[in-house]
Amino acid sequence: MIELKNLSAGYGGNPVIRGISAVFVPGEVVGVIGPNGAGKSTLLKAIRGMIPSLGGEVYLDGEHIAAMGRSELARRAAYLSQARRCPDMTVEQTVLHGRFPHLRYPHTYRDADRRMARAAMEKMDILALAGRPMSTLSGGMRQKVYIAMALAQDTPYILFDEPTVHLDITYQLALMRMMRTLAGEGRGIVAVMHDLPMAMTFSDRILVMQDGGAVCMGRPEEICRGDVIPRVFGVTVERFPDGKEYRYRME
């Protein structure tokens, strides 16, 4: 379980998020939504210990993250950022990089690490690209490689910052279904998303953020029944009659 207690964090001593308390549990997909500048990406970085806390606490399975080293945090929670520089590596080398937190001196990859990377590439349907330089890939294909790297990290929690960016709709849906599968295997998934109907359709719970704070957190149907979405986003989202998917409602 990831537990946030009155968490504030930011950059250069200036808070971007303030007083956020929330719990993320294994076996769930939690969609984090909010307008641009709401602090969604900052929240993920604070959970992962990548930026300093300016107040409050983060606990990972009952242990304060301040008591963990960088490698230990990386073994507990993988983080896929919104934007990355293209590495001067092949696809396989990039995916293998996800295994680095698990390596011991002298930090050489074992057969088990290569099998884990291969399985992640197969899951993302990029195994045929293993020897290709990353610089030769499209933005969408690079995104699939980065997701495979996060899967190869083999952590109980995965933090995704806009994971569907650069992906066409087919791969967006495939990725969201994969998140559901990972949650079904017992992993905790926290994903920042901009597509509200997609977030509502595939998430177990939704965290709504605005102006650096948490507006509310609840199940998608609960969020849609209230006035939060129109108030925060100025739009309306409703469930399809079958109750399985969501869509924007045009006024």
C-alpha positions as CSV (number, residue, x, y, z in Angstrom):
1,M,0.0,0.0,0.0
2,I,1.2,3.5,-0.8
3,E,-0.1,6.0,1.8
4,L,0.2,9.8,1.5
5,K,-0.3,11.8,4.6
6,N,-0.8,15.6,4.2
7,L,1.9,15.6,1.4
8,S,3.3,18.8,0.0
9,A,6.1,18.9,-2.5
10,G,7.5,21.1,-5.3
11,Y,10.7,22.6,-6.7
12,G,13.2,25.1,-5.2
13,G,11.3,25.1,-2.0
14,N,8.1,26.2,-3.7
15,P,5.2,23.8,-3.2
16,V,3.3,22.6,-6.3
17,I,1.1,20.1,-4.4
18,R,-0.2,20.8,-1.0
19,G,-1.7,18.7,1.8
20,I,-2.6,15.6,-0.2
21,S,-3.7,12.5,1.7
22,A,-4.6,9.4,-0.3
23,V,-4.1,5.6,-0.3
24,F,-3.2,3.5,-3.3
25,V,-3.6,-0.3,-2.8
26,P,-2.3,-3.3,-4.7
27,G,-4.8,-4.8,-7.2
28,E,-6.2,-1.4,-8.3
29,V,-5.8,1.0,-11.2
30,V,-6.1,4.6,-9.9
31,G,-6.5,7.2,-12.5
32,V,-5.2,10.7,-11.6
33,I,-7.0,13.4,-13.5
34,G,-7.0,17.2,-13.4
35,P,-6.4,20.3,-15.5
36,N,-3.0,21.3,-16.8
37,G,-0.9,22.6,-13.9
38,A,-2.9,20.7,-11.3
39,G,0.3,19.0,-10.0
40,K,-0.4,15.5,-11.3
41,S,3.2,14.8,-12.5
42,T,4.7,16.3,-9.4
43,L,2.5,14.0,-7.3
44,L,4.0,10.9,-8.9
45,K,7.6,12.2,-8.5
46,A,7.0,12.9,-4.8
47,I,5.6,9.4,-4.3
48,R,8.7,8.0,-6.0
49,G,11.0,10.2,-3.9
50,M,12.4,12.0,-6.9
51,I,11.7,15.4,-5.4
52,P,11.9,16.4,-1.8
53,S,8.9,16.6,0.5
54,L,8.0,20.0,1.7
55,G,5.7,18.6,4.3
56,G,3.8,15.5,5.1
57,E,4.9,11.8,4.6
58,V,4.9,9.0,2.0
59,Y,4.8,5.4,3.2
60,L,5.4,2.4,0.9
61,D,4.1,-0.8,2.4
62,G,4.3,0.7,5.9
63,E,7.8,2.0,5.5
64,H,8.7,5.7,5.2
65,I,10.3,6.4,1.8
66,A,12.9,8.6,3.5
67,A,14.3,5.4,5.1
68,M,14.9,3.8,1.7
69,G,17.8,4.2,-0.7
70,R,17.3,4.9,-4.4
71,S,17.8,1.3,-5.4
72,E,15.3,0.1,-2.8
73,L,12.7,2.6,-4.0
74,A,13.3,1.5,-7.6
75,R,12.7,-2.1,-6.7
76,R,9.4,-1.2,-5.0
77,A,7.9,1.3,-7.6
78,A,8.6,1.8,-11.3
79,Y,8.1,5.3,-12.7
80,L,7.4,6.0,-16.4
81,S,7.9,9.7,-17.0
82,Q,5.9,11.8,-19.5
83,A,8.9,12.8,-21.5
84,R,12.3,11.1,-22.0
85,R,15.5,11.8,-23.9
86,C,16.1,9.2,-26.6
87,P,19.0,7.1,-25.3
88,D,21.9,6.0,-27.5
89,M,21.0,2.4,-27.0
90,T,19.2,-0.5,-28.7
91,V,15.7,-1.4,-27.8
92,E,16.9,-4.5,-25.8
93,Q,19.5,-2.4,-23.9
94,T,16.9,0.1,-23.0
95,V,14.5,-2.5,-21.7
96,L,17.3,-4.2,-19.8
97,H,17.9,-0.9,-18.1
98,G,14.8,-1.6,-16.1
99,R,16.6,-4.5,-14.4
100,F,19.4,-2.3,-13.1
101,P,17.9,-1.8,-9.6
102,H,18.0,-5.6,-9.1
103,L,21.6,-6.0,-10.1
104,R,24.4,-6.7,-7.6
105,Y,28.1,-6.0,-7.9
106,P,29.6,-6.1,-10.5
107,H,26.3,-5.0,-12.0
108,T,26.2,-7.5,-14.9
109,Y,23.0,-8.8,-16.4
110,R,22.1,-12.4,-15.6
111,D,20.2,-14.8,-17.7
112,A,17.1,-14.2,-15.5
113,D,17.4,-10.4,-16.3
114,R,17.5,-11.1,-20.0
115,R,14.5,-13.4,-19.7
116,M,12.6,-10.7,-17.8
117,A,13.4,-8.2,-20.5
118,R,12.4,-10.5,-23.3
119,A,9.1,-11.3,-21.6
120,A,8.4,-7.5,-21.3
121,M,9.3,-6.9,-25.0
122,E,7.0,-9.8,-26.0
123,K,4.1,-8.3,-23.9
124,M,4.6,-5.0,-25.7
125,D,4.9,-6.7,-29.1
126,I,8.4,-5.2,-29.7
127,L,10.6,-8.3,-29.5
128,A,11.3,-8.1,-33.2
129,L,12.8,-4.6,-32.6
130,A,15.3,-5.8,-30.0
131,G,18.4,-4.9,-32.0
132,R,17.1,-1.6,-33.4
133,P,18.6,1.7,-32.2
134,M,16.1,3.7,-30.2
135,S,16.9,6.7,-32.5
136,T,15.3,4.9,-35.5
137,L,11.9,4.4,-33.8
138,S,8.8,6.6,-34.0
139,G,7.6,8.3,-30.9
140,G,4.9,5.7,-30.4
141,M,7.3,2.8,-30.7
142,R,9.7,4.5,-28.2
143,Q,6.8,4.8,-25.8
144,K,6.2,1.1,-26.0
145,V,9.9,0.4,-25.3
146,Y,9.7,2.6,-22.2
147,I,6.6,0.8,-21.0
148,A,8.4,-2.5,-21.5
149,M,11.3,-1.1,-19.5
150,A,8.9,-0.4,-16.6
151,L,7.4,-3.9,-16.9
152,A,10.9,-5.4,-16.8
153,Q,11.6,-3.6,-13.6
154,D,9.1,-6.0,-12.0
155,T,7.9,-3.9,-9.2
156,P,4.7,-4.2,-7.1
157,Y,3.8,-0.6,-8.0
158,I,4.0,1.2,-11.3
159,L,3.5,4.9,-11.7
160,F,2.6,6.0,-15.2
161,D,2.7,9.7,-16.2
162,E,0.4,9.9,-19.3
163,P,1.4,6.5,-20.7
164,T,-0.8,6.7,-23.8
165,V,1.1,9.8,-25.2
166,H,2.3,9.1,-28.8
167,L,0.2,5.9,-29.0
168,D,-2.5,5.5,-31.6
169,I,-6.0,4.5,-30.3
170,T,-5.4,0.8,-30.8
171,Y,-2.3,0.7,-28.6
172,Q,-3.9,3.1,-26.1
173,L,-6.7,0.6,-25.5
174,A,-4.3,-2.3,-25.5
175,L,-2.2,-0.5,-22.8
176,M,-5.2,0.2,-20.7
177,R,-6.2,-3.4,-20.8
178,M,-2.7,-4.4,-19.8
179,M,-3.0,-2.1,-16.8
180,R,-6.1,-4.0,-15.8
181,T,-4.2,-7.3,-16.2
182,L,-1.3,-6.0,-14.1
183,A,-3.8,-4.9,-11.4
184,G,-5.4,-8.3,-11.6
185,E,-2.0,-9.9,-10.9
186,G,-1.8,-7.8,-7.7
187,R,0.1,-4.8,-8.7
188,G,-0.8,-1.3,-7.8
189,I,-1.1,1.0,-10.8
190,V,-1.3,4.8,-10.5
191,A,-1.7,6.6,-13.9
192,V,-1.9,10.2,-14.8
193,M,-4.4,10.5,-17.7
194,H,-5.9,13.3,-19.7
195,D,-8.6,11.3,-21.5
196,L,-11.4,11.4,-19.0
197,P,-13.7,8.7,-20.5
198,M,-10.7,6.4,-20.8
199,A,-9.7,7.1,-17.2
200,M,-13.2,6.4,-16.0
201,T,-13.6,3.3,-18.0
202,F,-10.4,1.5,-17.0
203,S,-9.8,2.8,-13.4
204,D,-11.0,1.3,-10.2
205,R,-10.8,4.7,-8.5
206,I,-10.2,8.2,-9.6
207,L,-8.2,11.0,-7.9
208,V,-9.3,14.4,-9.1
209,M,-6.7,17.2,-8.6
210,Q,-6.9,21.0,-9.0
211,D,-4.5,23.8,-8.1
212,G,-2.1,21.5,-6.4
213,G,-4.7,19.8,-4.1
214,A,-6.9,16.7,-4.1
215,V,-10.5,17.6,-4.8
216,C,-11.9,14.2,-4.2
217,M,-11.2,10.5,-4.7
218,G,-13.7,7.8,-5.4
219,R,-15.0,5.2,-7.8
220,P,-15.7,6.4,-11.4
221,E,-19.5,6.1,-11.1
222,E,-19.4,8.2,-7.9
223,I,-17.2,10.9,-9.5
224,C,-19.6,11.1,-12.5
225,R,-22.7,11.4,-10.3
226,G,-21.5,14.5,-8.6
227,D,-20.6,17.9,-9.9
228,V,-16.9,17.6,-9.7
229,I,-16.2,16.9,-13.4
230,P,-18.2,19.9,-14.7
231,R,-16.8,22.1,-11.9
232,V,-13.1,21.2,-12.5
233,F,-13.1,20.6,-16.2
234,G,-16.2,22.4,-17.6
235,V,-17.4,19.3,-19.3
236,T,-19.7,16.4,-18.5
237,V,-18.9,12.7,-18.6
238,E,-21.5,10.0,-18.4
239,R,-21.7,6.2,-18.6
240,F,-22.9,4.3,-21.6
241,P,-26.2,2.5,-21.1
242,D,-24.3,-0.8,-20.7
243,G,-22.5,0.7,-17.7
244,K,-19.1,-0.5,-18.9
245,E,-17.7,2.6,-20.6
246,Y,-17.9,6.4,-20.4
247,R,-18.2,9.2,-22.9
248,Y,-18.4,13.0,-23.0
249,R,-21.9,14.3,-23.0
250,M,-22.5,17.1,-25.3
251,E,-24.8,19.8,-23.9
